[in-house]
């Protein structure tokens, strides 16, 4: 007598290796990729043989027939072959949807297929559940049809291998990476794809769509660049290194306000939670120096993504944690959305080579954990925020005036290295990070460790270091924060010959033990 024991097991679908092709949202190995209307794309766009046209601003890099597309084409071939070789364990009818629910696995349809109404993919609590659809013909959808993910299913683990034309009708909500083999892809108006649209050979045409490259499944977490160390800048909400700061109307401000070279006028103390530096002082001198340091840091950050149409910035564009470049005068129309993708420490830097202006009611919206304290705007030109604009982040203008018009709301800071700042009935609140010690305001005129005389001075400046140890370093800055003199003091009494032009200067005296004193000096003709 013999006994036979049979073991059966359910085949588990395995995700293909996308390699560098995973960086793309839209790609063809051989065919044009094109857009009409206003589309919002997160991920790279390109073709290895053809052209990419009319995409507007894309949260990704545009690539045509370069090293990146060659690598992506090779990776796409590998991924396609893996999907094609997957052993199916389900054989559904060619009409998908209409309330249908499917669990993880490989689904084979031996002809063309379509999606109608709602198709639910159920991960059954497994975030690693993989869904593969092998369709041996064309694939289409009806208007408004949806793929819904539930119970842990994620778009990065959904794959569609299609041996024919892909044509998704208006307002279809699709999930997963779609690979058309030797055929075109058409995504019509209002289509939303959390995934990718790839063709091995064929054009990819989109029209007024939203495509978001999926996150998860081992994809790197986006953190953005390292945020600059603000120092004393963090304590100012409105500031210029050189120029007047003026307000009209009733403005409410949380944080300090001031100029390092110029008067600050028009703000009411009752409406300011912070210090109004009506005249330049030691705090503004330190801030001017720190502001130049922050600007230089932001200016030298390498660019991740260039947004190619600065005049069409906004329009519900979604940006992720990166360093962006807009290489011309920029106009924010409507809304720009900053998506931290769940990372509260994610940093956004937007570098603008030119002026920045906005439409009325323009806004910066933060989603999925994005915080205003981690957003930085570097603008090489004038800044004009139109009526009722709502802005998030620290804005640093370089060599340009700033105008904050009626009803503007700021969560962050508005700063200029050189240029007048004018506000009109605004509401501005600085983000966290101010350390009052960085302002060096602790040295009162009655308790100085060193005395400077005469002040104003002409050609000779005398310094009596009093209680400060010998070997202290004296640094003198001009009104824009540039060092004009630096000298080590060797004795208790020091006389320094200077040839400084007439004007206002600021000094920092730093002892070897770390003690500091700052103040203002005036040079006479």
Steps between C-alpha positions, in 0.01 A plus 500: 500500500637839407393855585539799270516851645442800272606856591337795330595863534364824371737677264603836640544784254845659504555866417733561205820696541440842344852629555563855382172501307328539839613866501267574206128572504470503118745322271529338158799300384409588142235763438400859563351610831270801489248698700211734432328713761612544860640176641661442839784249493716379791794302366736519204367518144679389185565277202806317377407558135275795427407827665317624809274795431268749671513371857535833680645486851567144611609385845774298339775513242423512127715250308526441125744245357771528764682274740207488740254393229739234367526351848124525549433324168726211600335477842152510344585204277603298805186594691276415203664159459452422868132591484455301181657193660291515817293182544131589528274354765177681410317527167227764528254606233614787275258748657657616825321708762129546563558456874749214462756438780827318430772382736875482436618283213573485129195540276509391136250609236562343161350787300428871522341622823316798643431665833151618591371659819701384806774239540628447856842348568505353852841459665345298787719682750824426316686816388719279278206357307577508126241519221601421140263524202607336174270617221560350154343787310389860530375646828244777546281652767163667512465858619523535877610143566725437801760266643478512880771370735397365839633307803867583444516479122734766357538639149872422484412127508243509218611424142315488167674328205295575191559369147322780320367853514423646843217754484369632832182705470431831670517513880626144538680440832776248433755338732829332417776489241354459151729350234372490143706272275543618141201731532400852594352636821227766503392660827201726447390812688460462874676164525673450836780243511685409818769309322683522168419495128768311300517378141769273358427630150227756453398857570368611837241776475340671798249784523426686822588210729652444843776242533678435829794262506415263789699500821585203721627153403858596587504829312727753673337741742524855373658732756608796287823692566639585842326809636717808552598606852310827540670631812365844590295508178253266669396780737396746227174476310561809283854626433732660250875532513479842336189705431192633671228283651161674485145400581160647419173389653469260792751216473536221754847350535648231725878539500749783474493768231791714389763624259875509538533816288181704505200584714208274592169688517123458504469195728302525823658339806161364611481295181855364508603208720870565481739793477460784252856608424417856396869575445790268417653340810720211597220248437448621143876495442521136601191415294642666188813289530307177559261578214786523253626164624158338456459651153842374391419150624169485314654650187767230481271201557504266198173484307298177490220612267466799270146623447512607138210747489546760778227730365249215545601401854218380723172388344472221762852373430610247763865505610684245714807544724772622261703803400322667207622759250290750307745673270303818421247741649230289665127554540305291751152458355244339726647233726821300537485194726798373700465129581734362769376145435464436873845629600468792743873574463488530121658819363396697191725760334372706205768709328376774267740684269290812448208677660210326676140619475162343565140521394242621750407229749801292396597241759761250610333190646678247722384136506600162642719634779664793322591784739558866423822501706650261245416707190747750354464737205811667353407780261755697297284803437199695620214327681136605474233292674164616371188569704394220734783267405570226756866403511692235695873489571800728538533733199842652438520763230838610371555857380133574449209678663219307668132598490246313711163627388166526679392191687815298439548218751850370575591191701876535502719801426548766234860623473718691255877530490463846344173669414209687654216300655144636490200336666130590497258348752666160509508212749846345542611237750853363516550126532673344800875514544583839650774495763521852649863436595593511130400866486785593738275748678625414848776763510364817649677830452565516875665157523732475205814291511668744259470870425532649150597870468460744347171399343442651244867464400715625213831328423578348841279270708602423859387187682543440872428132559439541877404154628535327165815291470779591263497320167139592430402530132334817372292474181337806342220464242351750260126554463444196279687265730833481314819492706702820453753457782616214720775527761624317807532726806827437682465728803253660735520827306509490120512773235402403147573709194206482260419629154133419504262713292252708694198298604350261753683181596444216744756314703538165669765455769556134585726381779694175508264383773202546268367822654361741243410867477332668206410856420480782248780731385477818294787613278524874431639651177 
